[in-house]
Amino acid sequence: MLPINLISVLLATLAAMVLGFLLHGPILGKVWMKLANIVPTGNEKFSDMLPNLFWNLVANFVTAYVLAVVYLFASSSPYLTGSGIWKGVTCGIWVWLGFIVTSTSMEVIWMGKKRALWLFECGCSLLVMAVMGAIIAGM
């Protein structure tokens, strides 16, 4: 079994949820809704969002756990620069660039997703991955 700190994984998961809420809600929610062509009807219920929030939580947990595994192996490498929290941020950024940016770019290239929305989501995921990496490395 890998020596993964599950507390740091859980904290990184919660941080991702909070950042996702803030960036898609009070901070940049209007920008995101405009880019995504979302028009609120006023009939939205929190209870209707619970299944999606659950699966979002699961996805964030898996992401945090996998990032912790990658960090475990990468942290002993001389090629991952920095120390402590910065090493975790760097690891998160490399994972973001190598996997999230590249895989989600297919939605723009092949599926016609708006480039501006993709860039918005990439920016949000960059922040989330850097924070997750910092939490994982800091504990």
C-alpha positions in Angstrom: 0.0 0.0 0.0 1.3 3.5 -0.9 2.0 5.9 2.0 -0.6 8.4 0.9 -1.8 10.9 3.6 -5.6 10.5 3.3 -6.2 13.6 5.4 -4.4 15.7 2.8 -6.3 14.1 0.0 -9.6 14.8 1.8 -8.6 18.5 2.5 -7.5 18.8 -1.2 -10.9 17.4 -2.2 -12.8 19.9 -0.1 -10.6 22.8 -1.3 -11.4 21.8 -4.9 -15.1 21.8 -4.1 -14.9 25.2 -2.4 -12.8 26.8 -5.2 -15.2 25.3 -7.8 -18.2 26.8 -6.0 -16.5 30.2 -5.6 -15.2 30.4 -9.2 -18.5 29.2 -10.7 -20.6 31.1 -8.3 -20.0 34.3 -6.3 -16.7 35.3 -7.9 -17.0 34.5 -11.6 -20.4 32.9 -11.9 -21.8 35.5 -14.2 -18.9 35.2 -16.6 -19.1 31.4 -16.5 -22.8 31.4 -17.2 -22.4 33.8 -20.1 -19.6 31.7 -21.6 -21.6 28.5 -21.1 -24.9 30.0 -22.3 -26.6 29.2 -19.0 -29.7 31.3 -18.2 -31.0 30.8 -14.7 -34.7 30.3 -14.5 -35.1 31.0 -10.8 -36.6 27.5 -10.3 -33.3 25.8 -9.5 -33.3 23.8 -6.3 -30.3 22.8 -4.3 -31.8 19.3 -3.8 -31.8 18.8 -7.6 -28.0 19.4 -7.6 -27.1 16.8 -4.9 -26.5 13.9 -7.3 -24.2 16.1 -9.4 -22.4 17.4 -6.3 -21.9 13.9 -5.1 -20.2 12.8 -8.4 -18.2 16.1 -8.5 -17.0 15.2 -5.0 -16.0 11.7 -6.1 -14.2 13.0 -9.1 -12.3 15.6 -7.0 -11.3 12.9 -4.5 -10.0 10.6 -7.3 -8.1 13.6 -8.8 -6.6 14.5 -5.4 -5.6 10.9 -4.7 -4.0 10.4 -8.0 -2.2 13.7 -7.6 -0.9 12.5 -4.2 0.4 9.3 -5.9 2.1 11.3 -8.6 3.6 13.7 -6.0 4.8 10.7 -4.0 6.9 9.5 -6.9 7.8 12.9 -8.4 8.9 14.5 -5.1 12.0 12.3 -4.9 13.0 13.2 -8.5 15.7 15.8 -9.0 13.7 17.2 -11.9 10.8 18.5 -9.7 12.2 21.8 -8.5 11.3 23.7 -5.4 10.8 22.5 -1.9 7.8 21.9 0.3 4.6 23.4 -0.8 6.1 24.8 -4.0 7.1 21.3 -5.0 3.4 20.3 -4.7 2.3 23.4 -6.7 4.8 22.6 -9.4 3.6 18.9 -9.5 0.0 20.1 -9.7 0.8 22.4 -12.6 2.6 19.7 -14.5 -0.3 17.3 -14.1 -2.7 20.1 -15.1 -0.7 20.8 -18.3 0.0 17.2 -19.2 -3.4 15.7 -18.6 -6.2 18.3 -18.0 -5.3 20.8 -20.6 -4.5 18.3 -23.3 -7.5 16.0 -22.7 -10.0 18.8 -22.4 -8.7 20.5 -25.6 -10.3 17.7 -27.6 -13.7 19.2 -26.7 -12.6 22.4 -28.5 -10.8 20.6 -31.4 -13.5 17.9 -32.1 -16.7 18.8 -30.3 -17.0 22.5 -31.0 -16.8 23.7 -27.4 -16.3 27.4 -27.2 -12.6 28.3 -26.8 -13.4 31.0 -24.3 -15.3 28.6 -22.0 -12.5 26.1 -22.3 -9.9 28.7 -21.4 -12.1 29.7 -18.4 -12.3 26.1 -17.2 -8.6 25.6 -17.8 -7.9 28.6 -15.6 -10.1 27.3 -12.9 -8.6 23.9 -13.0 -5.1 25.4 -12.9 -5.9 27.1 -9.6 -7.5 24.0 -8.2 -4.6 21.7 -9.2 -2.0 24.2 -7.7 -4.0 24.4 -4.5 -4.4 20.6 -4.3 -0.7 20.1 -4.9 0.2 22.7 -2.2 -2.1 20.9 0.3 -0.8 17.5 -0.5 2.8 18.6 -0.3 2.3 20.7 2.8 1.0 17.8 5.0 
